[in-house]
């Protein structure tokens, strides 16, 4: 879980948009009244789409050091 997205459950209004737009299915929507669960953190491409599209700004992304060096 070291490089997984982080969901701030205090800010999250469980709309499920992050789970819908994630190209690699990192998020899981088991309970529609709760924040999505990060089920497959190792599959995250760090594309930042969940961070950019979250209407509540409830998601932050931890980018691994090798990827940060490329930017």
Secondary structure, DSSP 4 states (H G I P E B T S, - for coil): -TTSEEE-TTT-----HHHHH-TT--EE-S-TTSPPEE--GGG-----HHHHH-TT--EEE---HHHHHH-
